[in-house]
Structure formats: structure tokens, C-alpha cells
């Protein structure tokens, strides 16, 4: 996984600062019987937590009001109508609370949604406990 961009945007009134960090080439997908699925295992979760924890510590003295991460998967898969789908994990931290969103293909939804929802819940809990 490599960092693509790290940018901070300040609101016009100067009251909010949003730091946005994009990562590419995340090893998210694994080949399944019927196509690629998102592979959300413990090692991957630990890696994401360490990256987020490290990123948050870098601006501790001048912390933004929120930080957003975008983790783009290294592979793509096609959905039922032929569009390319790149799995993406997005995380927002504001006031020590974390919200995640995971963009997936229709195939992943049909065969993997329970594991994805469990990963999302566990990931948010783990982030808030750091």
C-alpha cells in the first residue's frame, strides 16, 4: 500500500480543517470461485489500524477537525452490467469517533456482505479503542 496524497482543506471561515489521505494498491481482493471478493482479514485490519494511528499522531499538535482516509484496492472486478469496480475502504475520524464505508461490487454484496458488515463493525470498534 502506498500513499497517494495527503492534503488538508480549511473551510472559508477557518473553523474547520479536513485532512484527507489517499492510499493506493491496498491488497483487498482475493480470487473466489465466481469472481473477486473483498478479503477482510485480521492482518489487513491491523495494518489499516496502524496506518490510521500513525497518520493521526503526525498532526497531534495541530490536529484537523476531521481526518478522512481512502484505501483503494489494487484490483478491479466487473459488476453484472460490465462496469469496473475497485473496492475502496473509506474512514472518517471526527471527535474521536470513526465511521467507515466500504464500496464493493454487486458480486461481493451477494456472497460476502455478512463478513463485510462484521469487519466494518469490528474495525470501527478497534479504531475507537486506540
N, CA, C and O atoms as CSV, one atom per row, in Angstrom:
chain,resi,resn,atom,element,x,y,z
A,1,UNK,N,N,0.860,-1.161,0.000
A,1,UNK,CA,C,0.000,0.000,0.000
A,1,UNK,C,C,0.910,1.229,0.000
A,1,UNK,O,O,1.895,1.291,0.735
A,2,UNK,N,N,0.562,2.196,-0.832
A,2,UNK,CA,C,1.377,3.413,-0.875
A,2,UNK,C,C,0.489,4.642,-0.770
A,2,UNK,O,O,-0.655,4.652,-1.224
A,3,UNK,N,N,1.049,5.674,-0.160
A,3,UNK,CA,C,0.303,6.920,-0.019
A,3,UNK,C,C,0.295,7.652,-1.360
A,3,UNK,O,O,1.325,7.766,-2.023
A,4,UNK,N,N,-0.874,8.142,-1.746
A,4,UNK,CA,C,-1.015,8.873,-2.994
A,4,UNK,C,C,-1.038,10.382,-2.758
A,4,UNK,O,O,-0.346,11.136,-3.442
A,5,UNK,N,N,-1.836,10.812,-1.791
A,5,UNK,CA,C,-1.982,12.232,-1.484
A,5,UNK,C,C,-2.241,12.398,0.004
A,5,UNK,O,O,-2.797,11.508,0.647
A,6,UNK,N,N,-1.841,13.530,0.544
A,6,UNK,CA,C,-2.136,13.905,1.923
A,6,UNK,C,C,-2.366,15.406,1.892
A,6,UNK,O,O,-1.421,16.192,1.840
A,7,UNK,N,N,-3.629,15.791,1.925
A,7,UNK,CA,C,-3.987,17.205,1.761
A,7,UNK,C,C,-4.957,17.633,2.856
A,7,UNK,O,O,-5.789,16.848,3.312
A,8,UNK,N,N,-4.834,18.883,3.265
A,8,UNK,CA,C,-5.744,19.442,4.261
A,8,UNK,C,C,-6.457,20.633,3.654
A,8,UNK,O,O,-5.837,21.501,3.039
A,9,UNK,N,N,-7.755,20.662,3.833
A,9,UNK,CA,C,-8.593,21.741,3.320
A,9,UNK,C,C,-9.211,22.480,4.505
A,9,UNK,O,O,-9.717,21.857,5.438
A,10,UNK,N,N,-9.169,23.792,4.460
A,10,UNK,CA,C,-9.733,24.618,5.517
A,10,UNK,C,C,-10.995,25.289,4.996
A,10,UNK,O,O,-11.034,25.755,3.857
A,11,UNK,N,N,-12.024,25.337,5.831
A,11,UNK,CA,C,-13.273,25.987,5.435
A,11,UNK,C,C,-13.034,27.487,5.246
A,11,UNK,O,O,-12.065,28.043,5.763
A,12,UNK,N,N,-13.918,28.122,4.511
A,12,UNK,CA,C,-13.783,29.558,4.232
A,12,UNK,C,C,-13.739,30.403,5.499
A,12,UNK,O,O,-13.063,31.430,5.537
A,13,UNK,N,N,-14.453,29.977,6.531
A,13,UNK,CA,C,-14.459,30.750,7.779
A,13,UNK,C,C,-13.314,30.354,8.719
A,13,UNK,O,O,-13.153,30.949,9.785
A,14,UNK,N,N,-12.520,29.351,8.326
A,14,UNK,CA,C,-11.367,28.937,9.121
A,14,UNK,C,C,-11.687,28.092,10.335
A,14,UNK,O,O,-10.792,27.795,11.126
A,15,UNK,N,N,-12.942,27.696,10.506
A,15,UNK,CA,C,-13.341,26.947,11.711
A,15,UNK,C,C,-13.160,25.432,11.559
A,15,UNK,O,O,-13.099,24.710,12.555
A,16,UNK,N,N,-13.073,24.955,10.320
A,16,UNK,CA,C,-12.923,23.520,10.089
A,16,UNK,C,C,-11.699,23.262,9.227
A,16,UNK,O,O,-11.395,24.023,8.308
A,17,UNK,N,N,-11.010,22.185,9.535
A,17,UNK,CA,C,-9.907,21.721,8.702
A,17,UNK,C,C,-10.094,20.222,8.474
A,17,UNK,O,O,-10.186,19.451,9.429
A,18,UNK,N,N,-10.148,19.826,7.238
A,18,UNK,CA,C,-10.366,18.434,6.874
A,18,UNK,C,C,-9.101,17.892,6.214
A,18,UNK,O,O,-8.730,18.305,5.115
A,19,UNK,N,N,-8.452,16.966,6.902
A,19,UNK,CA,C,-7.273,16.317,6.332
A,19,UNK,C,C,-7.741,15.071,5.596
A,19,UNK,O,O,-8.514,14.282,6.138
A,20,UNK,N,N,-7.279,14.892,4.372
A,20,UNK,CA,C,-7.682,13.783,3.518
A,20,UNK,C,C,-6.437,13.056,3.044
A,20,UNK,O,O,-5.522,13.663,2.488
A,21,UNK,N,N,-6.412,11.731,3.270
A,21,UNK,CA,C,-5.245,10.927,2.930
A,21,UNK,C,C,-5.698,9.763,2.045
A,21,UNK,O,O,-6.544,8.958,2.435
A,22,UNK,N,N,-5.120,9.694,0.859
A,22,UNK,CA,C,-5.453,8.652,-0.094
A,22,UNK,C,C,-4.315,7.639,-0.177
A,22,UNK,O,O,-3.147,8.011,-0.285
A,23,UNK,N,N,-4.669,6.358,-0.125
A,23,UNK,CA,C,-3.714,5.263,-0.280
A,23,UNK,C,C,-4.143,4.416,-1.473
A,23,UNK,O,O,-5.333,4.201,-1.705
A,24,UNK,N,N,-3.161,3.942,-2.220
A,24,UNK,CA,C,-3.443,3.072,-3.357
A,24,UNK,C,C,-2.781,1.721,-3.190
A,24,UNK,O,O,-1.954,1.521,-2.300
A,25,UNK,N,N,-3.150,0.811,-4.045
A,25,UNK,CA,C,-2.564,-0.529,-4.099
A,25,UNK,C,C,-2.775,-1.343,-2.831
A,25,UNK,O,O,-1.926,-2.156,-2.466
A,26,UNK,N,N,-3.893,-1.132,-2.164
A,26,UNK,CA,C,-4.213,-1.954,-0.993
A,26,UNK,C,C,-4.576,-3.362,-1.470
A,26,UNK,O,O,-5.338,-3.524,-2.423
A,27,UNK,N,N,-4.036,-4.352,-0.816
A,27,UNK,CA,C,-4.280,-5.747,-1.184
A,27,UNK,C,C,-5.608,-6.190,-0.562
A,27,UNK,O,O,-5.637,-6.874,0.461
A,28,UNK,N,N,-6.699,-5.784,-1.202
A,28,UNK,CA,C,-8.037,-6.003,-0.648
A,28,UNK,C,C,-8.733,-7.223,-1.242
A,28,UNK,O,O,-9.452,-7.928,-0.534
A,29,UNK,N,N,-8.529,-7.478,-2.528
A,29,UNK,CA,C,-9.299,-8.515,-3.222
A,29,UNK,C,C,-8.584,-9.853,-3.266
A,29,UNK,O,O,-7.355,-9.932,-3.274
A,30,UNK,N,N,-9.388,-10.891,-3.293
A,30,UNK,CA,C,-8.893,-12.255,-3.445
A,30,UNK,C,C,-9.786,-12.947,-4.476
A,30,UNK,O,O,-10.987,-12.683,-4.536
A,31,UNK,N,N,-9.207,-13.820,-5.277
A,31,UNK,CA,C,-9.992,-14.558,-6.271
A,31,UNK,C,C,-10.841,-15.601,-5.578
A,31,UNK,O,O,-10.349,-16.392,-4.773
A,32,UNK,N,N,-12.131,-15.591,-5.903
A,32,UNK,CA,C,-13.060,-16.581,-5.375
A,32,UNK,C,C,-13.521,-17.502,-6.485
A,32,UNK,O,O,-13.083,-17.375,-7.629
A,33,UNK,N,N,-14.388,-18.410,-6.156
A,33,UNK,CA,C,-14.893,-19.380,-7.127
A,33,UNK,C,C,-15.593,-18.685,-8.291
A,33,UNK,O,O,-15.433,-19.092,-9.441
A,34,UNK,N,N,-16.371,-17.634,-8.001
A,34,UNK,CA,C,-17.165,-16.973,-9.028
A,34,UNK,C,C,-16.681,-15.561,-9.348
A,34,UNK,O,O,-17.366,-14.820,-10.053
A,35,UNK,N,N,-15.534,-15.189,-8.848
A,35,UNK,CA,C,-15.002,-13.854,-9.105
A,35,UNK,C,C,-14.302,-13.315,-7.865
A,35,UNK,O,O,-14.237,-13.980,-6.832
A,36,UNK,N,N,-13.784,-12.107,-7.987
A,36,UNK,CA,C,-13.058,-11.488,-6.875
A,36,UNK,C,C,-14.020,-11.096,-5.757
A,36,UNK,O,O,-15.143,-10.652,-5.996
A,37,UNK,N,N,-13.538,-11.277,-4.528
A,37,UNK,CA,C,-14.266,-10.800,-3.361
A,37,UNK,C,C,-13.293,-10.008,-2.499
A,37,UNK,O,O,-12.076,-10.141,-2.626
A,38,UNK,N,N,-13.842,-9.198,-1.638
A,38,UNK,CA,C,-13.017,-8.399,-0.748
A,38,UNK,C,C,-12.531,-9.298,0.389
A,38,UNK,O,O,-13.322,-10.006,1.012
A,39,UNK,N,N,-11.244,-9.262,0.648
A,39,UNK,CA,C,-10.619,-10.139,1.626
A,39,UNK,C,C,-10.311,-9.329,2.878
A,39,UNK,O,O,-9.266,-8.682,2.955
A,40,UNK,N,N,-11.183,-9.357,3.828
A,40,UNK,CA,C,-11.054,-8.544,5.035
A,40,UNK,C,C,-10.648,-9.430,6.201
A,40,UNK,O,O,-11.489,-9.919,6.955
A,41,UNK,N,N,-9.345,-9.627,6.334
A,41,UNK,CA,C,-8.868,-10.497,7.398
A,41,UNK,C,C,-8.238,-9.686,8.526
A,41,UNK,O,O,-8.104,-8.466,8.432
A,42,UNK,N,N,-7.862,-10.372,9.574
A,42,UNK,CA,C,-7.321,-9.738,10.781
A,42,UNK,C,C,-6.027,-8.973,10.497
A,42,UNK,O,O,-5.838,-7.865,10.999
A,43,UNK,N,N,-5.141,-9.559,9.700
A,43,UNK,CA,C,-3.880,-8.879,9.374
A,43,UNK,C,C,-4.128,-7.572,8.630
A,43,UNK,O,O,-3.467,-6.565,8.886
A,44,UNK,N,N,-5.077,-7.597,7.713
A,44,UNK,CA,C,-5.396,-6.387,6.957
A,44,UNK,C,C,-5.975,-5.317,7.887
A,44,UNK,O,O,-5.619,-4.144,7.780
A,45,UNK,N,N,-6.863,-5.719,8.795
A,45,UNK,CA,C,-7.439,-4.774,9.748
A,45,UNK,C,C,-6.341,-4.169,10.625
A,45,UNK,O,O,-6.327,-2.959,10.852
A,46,UNK,N,N,-5.436,-4.991,11.110
A,46,UNK,CA,C,-4.330,-4.497,11.921
A,46,UNK,C,C,-3.481,-3.492,11.155
A,46,UNK,O,O,-3.089,-2.459,11.698
A,47,UNK,N,N,-3.203,-3.793,9.905
A,47,UNK,CA,C,-2.413,-2.898,9.065
A,47,UNK,C,C,-3.115,-1.548,8.898
A,47,UNK,O,O,-2.482,-0.501,9.036
A,48,UNK,N,N,-4.404,-1.565,8.607
A,48,UNK,CA,C,-5.159,-0.315,8.463
A,48,UNK,C,C,-5.155,0.480,9.766
A,48,UNK,O,O,-4.975,1.697,9.749
A,49,UNK,N,N,-5.351,-0.196,10.888
A,49,UNK,CA,C,-5.355,0.493,12.190
A,49,UNK,C,C,-4.011,1.158,12.458
A,49,UNK,O,O,-3.965,2.288,12.944
A,50,UNK,N,N,-2.924,0.472,12.147
A,50,UNK,CA,C,-1.594,1.040,12.369
A,50,UNK,C,C,-1.361,2.263,11.487
A,50,UNK,O,O,-0.788,3.253,11.941
A,51,UNK,N,N,-1.794,2.203,10.247
A,51,UNK,CA,C,-1.652,3.342,9.334
A,51,UNK,C,C,-2.432,4.534,9.871
A,51,UNK,O,O,-1.912,5.648,9.923
A,52,UNK,N,N,-3.675,4.303,10.269
A,52,UNK,CA,C,-4.529,5.383,10.775
A,52,UNK,C,C,-3.951,5.965,12.057
A,52,UNK,O,O,-3.894,7.184,12.221
A,53,UNK,N,N,-3.525,5.101,12.956
A,53,UNK,CA,C,-2.933,5.548,14.221
A,53,UNK,C,C,-1.685,6.402,13.943
A,53,UNK,O,O,-1.502,7.451,14.560
A,54,UNK,N,N,-0.850,5.963,13.035
A,54,UNK,CA,C,0.365,6.706,12.681
A,54,UNK,C,C,0.022,8.055,12.051
A,54,UNK,O,O,0.619,9.075,12.396
A,55,UNK,N,N,-0.932,8.057,11.136
A,55,UNK,CA,C,-1.334,9.306,10.483
A,55,UNK,C,C,-1.894,10.303,11.494
A,55,UNK,O,O,-1.608,11.498,11.411
A,56,UNK,N,N,-2.681,9.823,12.437
A,56,UNK,CA,C,-3.253,10.713,13.445
A,56,UNK,C,C,-2.179,11.317,14.346
A,56,UNK,O,O,-2.295,12.464,14.776
A,57,UNK,N,N,-1.143,10.548,14.626
A,57,UNK,CA,C,-0.096,11.045,15.522
A,57,UNK,C,C,0.779,12.112,14.865
A,57,UNK,O,O,1.426,12.888,15.568
A,58,UNK,N,N,0.811,12.165,13.557
A,58,UNK,CA,C,1.677,13.108,12.843
A,58,UNK,C,C,1.234,14.558,12.995
A,58,UNK,O,O,2.068,15.459,12.916
A,59,UNK,N,N,-0.027,14.803,13.206
A,59,UNK,CA,C,-0.539,16.175,13.328
A,59,UNK,C,C,-1.141,16.418,14.709
A,59,UNK,O,O,-2.034,17.254,14.851
A,60,UNK,N,N,-0.676,15.712,15.709
A,60,UNK,CA,C,-1.282,15.813,17.039
A,60,UNK,C,C,-1.263,17.234,17.585
A,60,UNK,O,O,-2.221,17.651,18.236
A,61,UNK,N,N,-0.208,17.978,17.337
A,61,UNK,CA,C,-0.099,19.341,17.868
A,61,UNK,C,C,-1.038,20.307,17.147
A,61,UNK,O,O,-1.537,21.259,17.746
A,62,UNK,N,N,-1.271,20.062,15.876
A,62,UNK,CA,C,-2.132,20.942,15.072
A,62,UNK,C,C,-3.187,20.088,14.367
A,62,UNK,O,O,-3.293,20.095,13.141
A,63,UNK,N,N,-3.958,19.361,15.159
A,63,UNK,CA,C,-4.908,18.390,14.623
A,63,UNK,C,C,-6.036,19.064,13.839
A,63,UNK,O,O,-6.574,20.083,14.272
A,64,UNK,N,N,-6.391,18.494,12.688
A,64,UNK,CA,C,-7.556,18.999,11.960
A,64,UNK,C,C,-8.835,18.633,12.706
A,64,UNK,O,O,-8.815,17.814,13.624
A,65,UNK,N,N,-9.940,19.244,12.304
A,65,UNK,CA,C,-11.212,18.917,12.956
A,65,UNK,C,C,-11.738,17.548,12.521
A,65,UNK,O,O,-12.552,16.946,13.221
A,66,UNK,N,N,-11.280,17.057,11.378
A,66,UNK,CA,C,-11.611,15.699,10.950
A,66,UNK,C,C,-10.525,15.197,10.014
A,66,UNK,O,O,-9.853,15.976,9.338
A,67,UNK,N,N,-10.369,13.874,9.989
A,67,UNK,CA,C,-9.425,13.243,9.065
A,67,UNK,C,C,-10.172,12.155,8.320
A,67,UNK,O,O,-10.953,11.404,8.904
A,68,UNK,N,N,-9.919,12.079,7.012
A,68,UNK,CA,C,-10.555,11.093,6.146
A,68,UNK,C,C,-9.488,10.284,5.429
A,68,UNK,O,O,-8.504,10.834,4.936
A,69,UNK,N,N,-9.690,8.967,5.376
A,69,UNK,CA,C,-8.789,8.075,4.660
A,69,UNK,C,C,-9.554,7.390,3.553
A,69,UNK,O,O,-10.741,7.091,3.685
A,70,UNK,N,N,-8.849,7.144,2.447
A,70,UNK,CA,C,-9.401,6.448,1.289
A,70,UNK,C,C,-8.391,5.370,0.908
A,70,UNK,O,O,-7.282,5.685,0.476
A,71,UNK,N,N,-8.762,4.108,1.062
A,71,UNK,CA,C,-7.887,2.993,0.742
A,71,UNK,C,C,-8.443,2.307,-0.510
A,71,UNK,O,O,-9.475,1.638,-0.463
A,72,UNK,N,N,-7.733,2.491,-1.632
A,72,UNK,CA,C,-8.161,1.916,-2.903
A,72,UNK,C,C,-7.516,0.557,-3.102
A,72,UNK,O,O,-6.303,0.408,-2.952
A,73,UNK,N,N,-8.331,-0.437,-3.441
A,73,UNK,CA,C,-7.820,-1.765,-3.723
A,73,UNK,C,C,-6.976,-1.794,-4.981
A,73,UNK,O,O,-7.154,-0.966,-5.874
A,74,UNK,N,N,-6.061,-2.743,-5.054
A,74,UNK,CA,C,-5.167,-2.835,-6.202
A,74,UNK,C,C,-5.826,-3.501,-7.402
A,74,UNK,O,O,-5.358,-3.335,-8.529
A,75,UNK,N,N,-6.884,-4.239,-7.187
A,75,UNK,CA,C,-7.544,-4.942,-8.281
A,75,UNK,C,C,-8.939,-4.440,-8.543
A,75,UNK,O,O,-9.552,-3.788,-7.697
A,76,UNK,N,N,-9.438,-4.750,-9.727
A,76,UNK,CA,C,-10.818,-4.397,-10.079
A,76,UNK,C,C,-11.547,-5.664,-10.486
A,76,UNK,O,O,-10.937,-6.660,-10.874
A,77,UNK,N,N,-12.858,-5.603,-10.388
A,77,UNK,CA,C,-13.712,-6.681,-10.861
A,77,UNK,C,C,-14.863,-6.037,-11.620
A,77,UNK,O,O,-15.101,-4.838,-11.478
A,78,UNK,N,N,-15.566,-6.799,-12.407
A,78,UNK,CA,C,-16.693,-6.266,-13.167
A,78,UNK,C,C,-17.996,-6.590,-12.446
A,78,UNK,O,O,-18.132,-7.638,-11.815
A,79,UNK,N,N,-18.950,-5.667,-12.552
A,79,UNK,CA,C,-20.269,-5.965,-11.995
A,79,UNK,C,C,-21.127,-6.594,-13.083
A,79,UNK,O,O,-20.631,-6.874,-14.175
A,80,UNK,N,N,-22.389,-6.815,-12.805
A,80,UNK,CA,C,-23.269,-7.530,-13.728
A,80,UNK,C,C,-23.510,-6.809,-15.049
A,80,UNK,O,O,-23.856,-7.447,-16.043
A,81,UNK,N,N,-23.333,-5.486,-15.076
A,81,UNK,CA,C,-23.538,-4.755,-16.330
A,81,UNK,C,C,-22.214,-4.360,-16.992
A,81,UNK,O,O,-22.190,-3.573,-17.938
A,82,UNK,N,N,-21.102,-4.925,-16.472
A,82,UNK,CA,C,-19.814,-4.747,-17.111
A,82,UNK,C,C,-18.974,-3.575,-16.643
A,82,UNK,O,O,-17.903,-3.331,-17.199
A,83,UNK,N,N,-19.425,-2.847,-15.643
A,83,UNK,CA,C,-18.623,-1.738,-15.114
A,83,UNK,C,C,-17.500,-2.278,-14.233
A,83,UNK,O,O,-17.657,-3.297,-13.561
A,84,UNK,N,N,-16.375,-1.586,-14.248
A,84,UNK,CA,C,-15.265,-1.949,-13.370
A,84,UNK,C,C,-15.513,-1.405,-11.974
A,84,UNK,O,O,-15.881,-0.242,-11.808
A,85,UNK,N,N,-15.310,-2.243,-10.981
A,85,UNK,CA,C,-15.491,-1.867,-9.583
A,85,UNK,C,C,-14.153,-2.056,-8.865
A,85,UNK,O,O,-13.563,-3.135,-8.913
A,86,UNK,N,N,-13.687,-1.013,-8.209
A,86,UNK,CA,C,-12.478,-1.100,-7.391
A,86,UNK,C,C,-12.920,-1.014,-5.935
A,86,UNK,O,O,-13.491,-0.002,-5.527
A,87,UNK,N,N,-12.667,-2.054,-5.145
A,87,UNK,CA,C,-13.060,-1.970,-3.740
A,87,UNK,C,C,-12.312,-0.829,-3.047
A,87,UNK,O,O,-11.112,-0.639,-3.242
A,88,UNK,N,N,-13.046,-0.087,-2.245
A,88,UNK,CA,C,-12.491,1.067,-1.545
A,88,UNK,C,C,-13.004,1.069,-0.116
A,88,UNK,O,O,-14.191,0.862,0.133
A,89,UNK,N,N,-12.094,1.305,0.816
A,89,UNK,CA,C,-12.464,1.455,2.214
A,89,UNK,C,C,-12.226,2.907,2.585
A,89,UNK,O,O,-11.125,3.430,2.418
A,90,UNK,N,N,-13.269,3.555,3.090
A,90,UNK,CA,C,-13.172,4.958,3.490
A,90,UNK,C,C,-13.426,5.052,4.986
A,90,UNK,O,O,-14.300,4.373,5.526
A,91,UNK,N,N,-12.651,5.902,5.645
A,91,UNK,CA,C,-12.748,6.060,7.096
A,91,UNK,C,C,-12.749,7.545,7.414
A,91,UNK,O,O,-11.969,8.310,6.847
A,92,UNK,N,N,-13.622,7.948,8.319
A,92,UNK,CA,C,-13.602,9.327,8.810
A,92,UNK,C,C,-13.469,9.313,10.324
A,92,UNK,O,O,-14.145,8.554,11.019
A,93,UNK,N,N,-12.575,10.175,10.823
A,93,UNK,CA,C,-12.440,10.391,12.255
A,93,UNK,C,C,-12.804,11.841,12.537
A,93,UNK,O,O,-12.271,12.766,11.923
A,94,UNK,N,N,-13.711,12.014,13.464
A,94,UNK,CA,C,-14.081,13.349,13.949
A,94,UNK,C,C,-14.438,13.207,15.416
A,94,UNK,O,O,-15.267,12.374,15.782
A,95,UNK,N,N,-13.815,14.015,16.249
A,95,UNK,CA,C,-14.068,13.999,17.699
A,95,UNK,C,C,-13.893,12.605,18.295
A,95,UNK,O,O,-14.680,12.181,19.141
A,96,UNK,N,N,-12.855,11.896,17.850
A,96,UNK,CA,C,-12.529,10.551,18.334
A,96,UNK,C,C,-13.578,9.500,17.997
A,96,UNK,O,O,-13.589,8.430,18.606
A,97,UNK,N,N,-14.441,9.776,17.062
A,97,UNK,CA,C,-15.429,8.812,16.577
A,97,UNK,C,C,-15.076,8.454,15.135
A,97,UNK,O,O,-14.656,9.311,14.358
A,98,UNK,N,N,-15.250,7.188,14.790
A,98,UNK,CA,C,-14.887,6.698,13.467
A,98,UNK,C,C,-16.115,6.172,12.734
A,98,UNK,O,O,-16.960,5.487,13.311
A,99,UNK,N,N,-16.192,6.504,11.464
A,99,UNK,CA,C,-17.230,5.982,10.576
A,99,UNK,C,C,-16.511,5.396,9.370
A,99,UNK,O,O,-15.597,6.017,8.827
A,100,UNK,N,N,-16.918,4.209,8.951
A,100,UNK,CA,C,-16.327,3.597,7.769
A,100,UNK,C,C,-17.395,3.336,6.716
A,100,UNK,O,O,-18.575,3.154,7.019
A,101,UNK,N,N,-16.942,3.324,5.483
A,101,UNK,CA,C,-17.788,2.937,4.360
A,101,UNK,C,C,-16.940,2.062,3.452
A,101,UNK,O,O,-15.769,2.359,3.213
A,102,UNK,N,N,-17.523,0.995,2.949
A,102,UNK,CA,C,-16.796,0.082,2.077
A,102,UNK,C,C,-17.570,-0.037,0.773
A,102,UNK,O,O,-18.710,-0.500,0.757
A,103,UNK,N,N,-16.942,0.384,-0.322
A,103,UNK,CA,C,-17.552,0.260,-1.648
A,103,UNK,C,C,-17.171,-1.088,-2.236
A,103,UNK,O,O,-15.993,-1.442,-2.294
A,104,UNK,N,N,-18.180,-1.837,-2.670
A,104,UNK,CA,C,-17.967,-3.198,-3.158
A,104,UNK,C,C,-18.784,-3.429,-4.424
A,104,UNK,O,O,-19.642,-2.623,-4.783
A,105,UNK,N,N,-18.507,-4.527,-5.082
A,105,UNK,CA,C,-19.264,-4.916,-6.272
A,105,UNK,C,C,-20.569,-5.601,-5.877
A,105,UNK,O,O,-20.764,-5.974,-4.720
A,106,UNK,N,N,-21.451,-5.757,-6.849
A,106,UNK,CA,C,-22.696,-6.482,-6.595
A,106,UNK,C,C,-22.405,-7.942,-6.245
A,106,UNK,O,O,-23.105,-8.538,-5.426
A,107,UNK,N,N,-21.382,-8.509,-6.860
A,107,UNK,CA,C,-20.985,-9.891,-6.550
A,107,UNK,C,C,-20.564,-10.005,-5.084
A,107,UNK,O,O,-20.981,-10.924,-4.379
A,108,UNK,N,N,-19.733,-9.060,-4.633
A,108,UNK,CA,C,-19.307,-9.063,-3.238
A,108,UNK,C,C,-20.502,-8.938,-2.302
A,108,UNK,O,O,-20.551,-9.593,-1.261
A,109,UNK,N,N,-21.457,-8.105,-2.668
A,109,UNK,CA,C,-22.658,-7.947,-1.844
A,109,UNK,C,C,-23.388,-9.281,-1.724
A,109,UNK,O,O,-23.818,-9.661,-0.635
A,110,UNK,N,N,-23.527,-9.984,-2.834
A,110,UNK,CA,C,-24.317,-11.214,-2.810
A,110,UNK,C,C,-23.629,-12.363,-2.078
A,110,UNK,O,O,-24.314,-13.201,-1.492
A,111,UNK,N,N,-22.302,-12.429,-2.094
A,111,UNK,CA,C,-21.630,-13.585,-1.484
A,111,UNK,C,C,-20.855,-13.262,-0.212
A,111,UNK,O,O,-20.388,-14.174,0.470
A,112,UNK,N,N,-20.709,-11.962,0.123
A,112,UNK,CA,C,-19.765,-11.619,1.180
A,112,UNK,C,C,-20.276,-10.525,2.134
A,112,UNK,O,O,-19.515,-10.061,2.983
A,113,UNK,N,N,-21.515,-10.113,2.016
A,113,UNK,CA,C,-21.975,-8.949,2.779
A,113,UNK,C,C,-21.927,-9.176,4.290
A,113,UNK,O,O,-21.628,-8.238,5.029
A,114,UNK,N,N,-22.208,-10.373,4.769
A,114,UNK,CA,C,-22.173,-10.615,6.212
A,114,UNK,C,C,-20.768,-10.417,6.774
A,114,UNK,O,O,-20.601,-9.799,7.825
A,115,UNK,N,N,-19.762,-10.935,6.081
A,115,UNK,CA,C,-18.376,-10.766,6.520
A,115,UNK,C,C,-17.954,-9.302,6.433
A,115,UNK,O,O,-17.213,-8.823,7.292
A,116,UNK,N,N,-18.409,-8.598,5.423
A,116,UNK,CA,C,-18.074,-7.179,5.253
A,116,UNK,C,C,-18.678,-6.358,6.387
A,116,UNK,O,O,-17.999,-5.505,6.959
A,117,UNK,N,N,-19.923,-6.599,6.714
A,117,UNK,CA,C,-20.569,-5.852,7.800
A,117,UNK,C,C,-19.914,-6.148,9.150
A,117,UNK,O,O,-19.765,-5.244,9.972
A,118,UNK,N,N,-19.526,-7.385,9.384
A,118,UNK,CA,C,-18.830,-7.748,10.612
A,118,UNK,C,C,-17.469,-7.049,10.681
A,118,UNK,O,O,-17.098,-6.514,11.726
A,119,UNK,N,N,-16.727,-7.053,9.571
A,119,UNK,CA,C,-15.436,-6.364,9.521
A,119,UNK,C,C,-15.613,-4.888,9.831
A,119,UNK,O,O,-14.858,-4.324,10.624
A,120,UNK,N,N,-16.607,-4.255,9.211
A,120,UNK,CA,C,-16.875,-2.821,9.409
A,120,UNK,C,C,-17.131,-2.518,10.888
A,120,UNK,O,O,-16.554,-1.578,11.434
A,121,UNK,N,N,-17.981,-3.295,11.528
A,121,UNK,CA,C,-18.300,-3.097,12.944
A,121,UNK,C,C,-17.066,-3.285,13.819
A,121,UNK,O,O,-16.783,-2.454,14.681
A,122,UNK,N,N,-16.334,-4.368,13.603
A,122,UNK,CA,C,-15.128,-4.638,14.394
A,122,UNK,C,C,-14.063,-3.571,14.164
A,122,UNK,O,O,-13.384,-3.154,15.102
A,123,UNK,N,N,-13.918,-3.133,12.924
A,123,UNK,CA,C,-12.927,-2.127,12.567
A,123,UNK,C,C,-13.208,-0.810,13.289
A,123,UNK,O,O,-12.297,-0.212,13.862
A,124,UNK,N,N,-14.455,-0.357,13.267
A,124,UNK,CA,C,-14.816,0.895,13.945
A,124,UNK,C,C,-14.577,0.790,15.450
A,124,UNK,O,O,-14.064,1.730,16.059
A,125,UNK,N,N,-14.940,-0.334,16.055
A,125,UNK,CA,C,-14.705,-0.530,17.493
A,125,UNK,C,C,-13.216,-0.507,17.803
A,125,UNK,O,O,-12.793,0.119,18.775
A,126,UNK,N,N,-12.433,-1.175,16.999
A,126,UNK,CA,C,-10.992,-1.213,17.230
A,126,UNK,C,C,-10.367,0.166,17.084
A,126,UNK,O,O,-9.498,0.538,17.872
A,127,UNK,N,N,-10.797,0.918,16.096
A,127,UNK,CA,C,-10.259,2.270,15.910
A,127,UNK,C,C,-10.580,3.163,17.099
A,127,UNK,O,O,-9.727,3.931,17.543
A,128,UNK,N,N,-11.790,3.072,17.614
A,128,UNK,CA,C,-12.185,3.926,18.743
A,128,UNK,C,C,-11.489,3.507,20.032
A,128,UNK,O,O,-11.399,4.310,20.960
A,129,UNK,N,N,-11.001,2.292,20.117
A,129,UNK,CA,C,-10.327,1.847,21.328
A,129,UNK,C,C,-8.850,2.248,21.369
A,129,UNK,O,O,-8.202,2.124,22.409
A,130,UNK,N,N,-8.328,2.718,20.262
A,130,UNK,CA,C,-6.895,3.105,20.229
A,130,UNK,C,C,-6.689,4.410,20.908
A,130,UNK,O,O,-5.561,4.897,20.982
